[in-house]
Amino acid sequence: MDERSVDFPIAILGAGFGGIGMGIKLLKAGIRSFTIFERAEEIGGTWRDNTYPGAACDVPSHVYSFSFEQKPDWSRAFAGSGEIQQYLLDVVEKWQLRPHIRFGCEIVDAHFDETDGTWTLTTADDESFTARVVVSAVGGLVDPQWPDIKGLHSFAGEMFHTARWNHGYDVTGHRVAVIGTGCSAVQVVPSIAPQVEKLEVFQRTPAWVLPKFDKAYPERTKRAFARFPLLLHALRSFKYWMSELFGPMVFLDAPRLSAIAERESLRFLAQQVKDPALREQLTPHFQFGGKRVMISSDYWKTLERGNVELVTEPIEEIKPLGILTKDGRLHELDAIILATGFDVGLAKAPFHVVGRGGRVLDDVWKDGAVAYKGMTIAGFPNWFTIMGPNTGPGHTSVLVYSEAQMGYALQAIRKLQGGSWKFVDVKQDVQDRYNEGIQKRMKHMVWHTVKSWYLDADGGNHSLYPGYAFEYVWRTRKFKPSEYEIARF
């Protein structure tokens, strides 16, 4: 191990996929002087917290896993949340990462000292830590988004969010409402419908849905993957390139391309739902890809069950006995499940972050979050973000992007470890040119055609990457010192 790494403290924020992956990358590079700060008491992030019935990934298992830590024995084509969490636990155990993790340690403040090129991190318990480099991997799909509904907390029955599922409450035989029809709802509705007395699904906007070609892997297939790793890598590569091939149908503002996918979705809807009135309620009237596409083979048909009702009348207020809709109807309920997504925090800092010259990250991002290639921010030296602004995928695995970012940050860390560099700070004009290009391309993407969580309040998109994943990987393959201001000791 390079002796210089001993005196080169690195802070990684978050122990989800991003933080764990970055830790492994450092270990593989012979760098052990890092600490992963995790506010919870266990690793996993999204997959630790989302344990609702039916919780699963809508990206194929072999693609939604580290390329450098392939798992030959996934049980299904699309893994459930418990299996993904176990995968992460196994990876942490294999790489003996736990000694590097501080659990129950929430960072609430970060200040950069330009004199010595270090970050001071302060925890909620008022402890302080110093780091030469910070890698922020706090993630976005963790904190629940509570809906802005009048009387939300006046309900006398049971109420909880899908991301904080109350496993102590048995829905069996009860009158239950699910508010929301996004990814979580599409999974939880078919899972609980057979158990409840009555299930009312409150829909604001119908979604495009495609069938989920899920299946269990036979034992002989798992054995073949374990024995012949090339087969495993070939399958992963095939699934990844198929997602890239169909990507333009999802992210381009190209009605002719969108129409192909729309026809398939509508054909699937006709197969699943026989009631023409219900089909009309479930038919989207926006371009395919404008909002996140749902993957499910049982959501639509569940809505035709005798004990399930789709409610499209807007919610007026939540009362102690249930939900009052604008038509004056009171839907009496025993439980309300909020499937209303996450507070992804795309346009704000994860906490109070102060960079060079006293600049505050929230102030810098007041008109929208921007970063160079989604990773580095002018005025915030030696700070690298995993899954930062405009690095979200609209069509494939987020880990393709995350791994590219880990590799980029590692290159910079190695340069800094050389001993003569105090810090690297991306040049403002480099960052500006990059983001101007991103926003010009955004005009050709489908996301601007409909209001969604992808967009800021002013309609700007600072969340998704406007293009192919392989292009992003290519653009981030090399850390270029010429694009950064370099301060030396």
ZAMARGU-4260 file (C-alpha; in steps of 0.2 Angstrom, whole numbers, plus 5000, padded with zeros to 4 digits):
<rodrens>
0) 5000/5000/5000 | 5006/5017/4996 | 5012/5025/5012 | 5004/5042/5007 | 4987/5035/5008
5) 4988/5032/5026 | 4989/5051/5029 | 4976/5055/5016 | 4958/5054/5024 | 4944/5052/5012
10) 4926/5054/5018 | 4912/5044/5009 | 4894/5050/5013 | 4881/5036/5012 | 4882/5017/5013
15) 4871/5013/4998 | 4876/5007/4981 | 4886/5022/4978 | 4896/5023/4994 | 4899/5004/4995
20) 4905/5004/4977 | 4917/5019/4980 | 4924/5010/4995 | 4927/4994/4985 | 4936/5005/4971
25) 4947/5012/4984 | 4952/4996/4992 | 4955/4988/4975 | 4967/5003/4972 | 4976/5000/4988
30) 4969/5015/4997 | 4962/5011/5015 | 4962/5028/5022 | 4943/5031/5020 | 4928/5032/5031
35) 4910/5029/5026 | 4898/5039/5036 | 4880/5032/5037 | 4866/5040/5046 | 4856/5024/5048
40) 4861/5008/5058 | 4864/4997/5043 | 4870/4998/5025 | 4858/4998/5010 | 4850/5015/5007
45) 4835/5012/4996 | 4835/4993/4998 | 4836/4994/5017 | 4822/5006/5018 | 4810/5000/5005
50) 4803/4984/5012 | 4784/4986/5006 | 4775/4970/4999 | 4781/4968/4981 | 4796/4979/4982
55) 4808/4975/4968 | 4819/4983/4955 | 4812/4987/4938 | 4830/4985/4930 | 4836/4967/4927
60) 4846/4959/4942 | 4862/4956/4932 | 4862/4974/4926 | 4857/4981/4943 | 4873/4975/4952
65) 4891/4980/4951 | 4900/4975/4935 | 4915/4970/4947 | 4904/4960/4959 | 4893/4949/4948
70) 4881/4938/4956 | 4878/4921/4947 | 4864/4915/4958 | 4851/4929/4957 | 4834/4920/4960
75) 4824/4930/4947 | 4827/4941/4932 | 4820/4956/4942 | 4826/4954/4960 | 4816/4959/4975
80) 4822/4972/4988 | 4826/4959/5001 | 4838/4950/4989 | 4846/4966/4983 | 4849/4971/5001
85) 4857/4954/5004 | 4868/4956/4989 | 4874/4972/4996 | 4877/4964/5014 | 4887/4950/5005
90) 4897/4962/4996 | 4901/4972/5011 | 4906/4956/5020 | 4917/4950/5006 | 4927/4966/5005
95) 4927/4968/5024 | 4920/4986/5023 | 4912/4987/5040 | 4927/4993/5049 | 4927/5008/5037
100) 4909/5012/5041 | 4903/5024/5055 | 4884/5020/5058 | 4872/5031/5066 | 4883/5046/5060
105) 4874/5059/5051 | 4884/5073/5043 | 4875/5090/5044 | 4888/5102/5040 | 4904/5103/5028
110) 4916/5118/5027 | 4931/5119/5016 | 4948/5126/5022 | 4957/5133/5007 | 4973/5136/5017
115) 4976/5117/5020 | 4964/5110/5007 | 4954/5100/5019 | 4935/5098/5022 | 4929/5098/5040
120) 4913/5088/5042 | 4902/5090/5057 | 4889/5077/5063 | 4872/5079/5071 | 4881/5074/5088
125) 4893/5089/5085 | 4908/5078/5081 | 4920/5084/5069 | 4930/5075/5056 | 4943/5081/5043
130) 4945/5074/5025 | 4956/5078/5010 | 4942/5072/4999 | 4923/5070/5001 | 4913/5058/4990
135) 4895/5062/4992 | 4884/5046/4989 | 4869/5051/4999 | 4857/5045/4986 | 4839/5051/4982
140) 4827/5037/4985 | 4827/5036/5004 | 4817/5051/5012 | 4798/5049/5009 | 4789/5063/5000
145) 4774/5067/5010 | 4759/5073/4999 | 4753/5091/5001 | 4735/5086/5005 | 4723/5096/5017
150) 4720/5086/5033 | 4734/5074/5030 | 4737/5070/5048 | 4719/5071/5054 | 4715/5053/5048
155) 4710/5042/5063 | 4715/5026/5055 | 4732/5019/5051 | 4743/5029/5039 | 4761/5026/5033
160) 4772/5028/5018 | 4778/5014/5007 | 4796/5019/5011 | 4792/5017/5029 | 4781/5002/5028
165) 4772/4997/5045 | 4775/4978/5046 | 4766/4978/5063 | 4750/4982/5054 | 4741/4968/5045
170) 4730/4975/5030 | 4721/4958/5029 | 4702/4961/5029 | 4703/4980/5030 | 4698/4994/5019
175) 4714/5002/5012 | 4718/5016/5001 | 4734/5018/4991 | 4737/5036/4985 | 4748/5037/4970
180) 4751/5026/4955 | 4770/5027/4952 | 4783/5013/4954 | 4779/5009/4972 | 4761/5008/4970
185) 4762/4997/4954 | 4771/4985/4965 | 4762/4986/4981 | 4744/4986/4974 | 4745/4968/4966
190) 4753/4962/4982 | 4740/4967/4995 | 4724/4967/4984 | 4721/4948/4988 | 4722/4951/5006
195) 4711/4967/5009 | 4693/4968/5010 | 4692/4984/4999 | 4707/4993/4990 | 4704/5010/4983
200) 4718/5016/4972 | 4719/5035/4970 | 4726/5040/4953 | 4730/5058/4948 | 4739/5053/4931
205) 4739/5036/4922 | 4755/5029/4918 | 4762/5020/4903 | 4765/5002/4908 | 4775/4988/4899
210) 4775/4970/4904 | 4788/4964/4916 | 4797/4949/4908 | 4801/4941/4925 | 4805/4923/4928
215) 4814/4912/4941 | 4831/4906/4936 | 4833/4887/4936 | 4846/4880/4947 | 4856/4873/4932
220) 4857/4891/4925 | 4864/4898/4941 | 4877/4883/4941 | 4881/4887/4923 | 4884/4906/4928
225) 4895/4901/4942 | 4905/4889/4932 | 4907/4900/4917 | 4908/4918/4922 | 4909/4923/4904
230) 4891/4917/4901 | 4886/4929/4916 | 4895/4944/4909 | 4888/4940/4891 | 4870/4940/4898
235) 4873/4956/4908 | 4881/4964/4892 | 4866/4958/4882 | 4853/4966/4894 | 4863/4982/4895
240) 4864/4984/4876 | 4846/4980/4874 | 4841/4994/4886 | 4853/5006/4876 | 4845/5000/4859
245) 4827/5005/4865 | 4833/5020/4874 | 4828/5033/4861 | 4810/5027/4863 | 4811/5032/4881
250) 4821/5048/4881 | 4819/5056/4864 | 4805/5069/4859 | 4802/5059/4844 | 4783/5055/4842
255) 4786/5042/4829 | 4798/5032/4840 | 4786/5035/4855 | 4772/5028/4845 | 4780/5011/4843
260) 4781/5009/4862 | 4764/5017/4865 | 4756/5004/4853 | 4764/4990/4863 | 4758/4997/4880
265) 4740/5000/4874 | 4740/4982/4867 | 4745/4976/4884 | 4732/4987/4892 | 4718/4979/4881
270) 4724/4962/4885 | 4724/4965/4904 | 4708/4976/4906 | 4692/4971/4898 | 4681/4985/4905
275) 4682/4999/4892 | 4678/5013/4904 | 4692/5007/4916 | 4704/5006/4900 | 4700/5024/4896
280) 4704/5029/4914 | 4721/5020/4913 | 4725/5027/4896 | 4739/5040/4897 | 4737/5056/4887
285) 4755/5061/4886 | 4770/5055/4876 | 4778/5039/4881 | 4794/5042/4892 | 4788/5059/4898
290) 4785/5052/4915 | 4794/5036/4921 | 4788/5020/4912 | 4781/5007/4924 | 4786/4989/4922
295) 4772/4977/4928 | 4763/4961/4922 | 4750/4962/4936 | 4746/4980/4940 | 4733/4984/4927
300) 4724/4967/4929 | 4723/4969/4948 | 4712/4985/4945 | 4698/4973/4938 | 4697/4963/4954
305) 4680/4964/4962 | 4687/4972/4978 | 4698/4985/4970 | 4692/5002/4964 | 4702/5015/4954
310) 4697/5032/4960 | 4702/5046/4947 | 4691/5060/4956 | 4704/5072/4964 | 4706/5072/4983
315) 4699/5087/4992 | 4704/5083/5010 | 4708/5069/5022 | 4695/5067/5036 | 4696/5057/5052
320) 4686/5043/5044 | 4694/5043/5026 | 4697/5052/5010 | 4685/5066/5004 | 4685/5068/4985
325) 4680/5083/4976 | 4663/5075/4970 | 4658/5075/4989 | 4660/5057/4992 | 4668/5051/5008
330) 4679/5035/5005 | 4678/5027/5023 | 4694/5018/5026 | 4704/5009/5039 | 4721/5012/5032
335) 4729/5024/5020 | 4746/5020/5011 | 4755/5034/5004 | 4764/5028/4988 | 4770/5046/4984
340) 4788/5044/4980 | 4803/5052/4987 | 4810/5069/4992 | 4824/5067/4979 | 4832/5084/4983
345) 4838/5086/4965 | 4840/5105/4967 | 4847/5107/4984 | 4862/5102/4994 | 4861/5087/5005
350) 4865/5098/5020 | 4874/5114/5024 | 4890/5114/5012 | 4902/5129/5012 | 4916/5130/4999
355) 4929/5142/4994 | 4926/5160/4998 | 4912/5156/5009 | 4900/5151/4995 | 4886/5140/5001
360) 4880/5126/4989 | 4861/5130/4992 | 4865/5147/4986 | 4875/5142/4971 | 4861/5130/4966
365) 4846/5142/4969 | 4842/5142/4951 | 4845/5123/4949 | 4858/5110/4953 | 4873/5110/4941
370) 4889/5101/4941 | 4903/5096/4929 | 4898/5079/4922 | 4887/5078/4937 | 4902/5076/4949
375) 4912/5091/4953 | 4905/5109/4957 | 4915/5125/4954 | 4920/5132/4971 | 4919/5116/4980
380) 4936/5108/4978 | 4940/5090/4981 | 4921/5086/4982 | 4914/5072/4971 | 4896/5068/4969
385) 4890/5051/4965 | 4873/5053/4955 | 4874/5071/4955 | 4864/5083/4943 | 4859/5077/4926
390) 4866/5060/4929 | 4850/5050/4931 | 4846/5037/4918 | 4829/5037/4910 | 4831/5020/4902
395) 4844/5009/4910 | 4853/5005/4926 | 4859/5019/4937 | 4875/5009/4942 | 4882/5011/4924
400) 4883/5030/4928 | 4888/5027/4946 | 4903/5016/4942 | 4909/5029/4929 | 4909/5042/4942
405) 4918/5031/4955 | 4932/5028/4942 | 4933/5047/4938 | 4934/5051/4957 | 4947/5038/4959
410) 4958/5045/4946 | 4957/5062/4954 | 4961/5055/4971 | 4977/5047/4964 | 4983/5063/4957
415) 4980/5072/4974 | 4989/5058/4983 | 5004/5062/4973 | 5008/5075/4987 | 5011/5091/4978
420) 4992/5095/4974 | 4982/5103/4988 | 4966/5103/4979 | 4957/5102/4962 | 4943/5114/4958
425) 4933/5113/4942 | 4935/5129/4932 | 4919/5139/4931 | 4919/5141/4912 | 4922/5122/4910
430) 4907/5118/4920 | 4896/5132/4912 | 4900/5125/4894 | 4896/5108/4899 | 4879/5112/4907
435) 4875/5124/4892 | 4877/5109/4881 | 4867/5097/4892 | 4852/5110/4893 | 4853/5112/4874
440) 4851/5094/4871 | 4837/5093/4884 | 4826/5102/4872 | 4826/5087/4861 | 4821/5075/4875
445) 4803/5070/4879 | 4804/5075/4898 | 4799/5093/4894 | 4783/5088/4887 | 4774/5084/4903
450) 4775/5089/4922 | 4784/5076/4932 | 4796/5075/4947 | 4810/5075/4934 | 4807/5094/4932
455) 4811/5109/4944 | 4797/5121/4948 | 4803/5132/4933 | 4802/5117/4921 | 4821/5114/4921
460) 4828/5097/4921 | 4843/5095/4932 | 4840/5076/4936 | 4842/5066/4920 | 4856/5063/4907
465) 4850/5067/4890 | 4857/5053/4880 | 4864/5035/4881 | 4873/5028/4896 | 4888/5023/4885
470) 4891/5040/4879 | 4891/5046/4897 | 4904/5033/4902 | 4914/5038/4887 | 4914/5057/4892
475) 4919/5053/4910 | 4932/5040/4906 | 4947/5052/4910 | 4950/5065/4923 | 4958/5079/4914
480) 4969/5091/4925 | 4968/5105/4912 | 4949/5107/4916 | 4953/5111/4934 | 4961/5124/4944
485) 4975/5115/4954 | 4982/5122/4970 | 4999/5116/4976 | 5007/5115/4993
</rodrens>
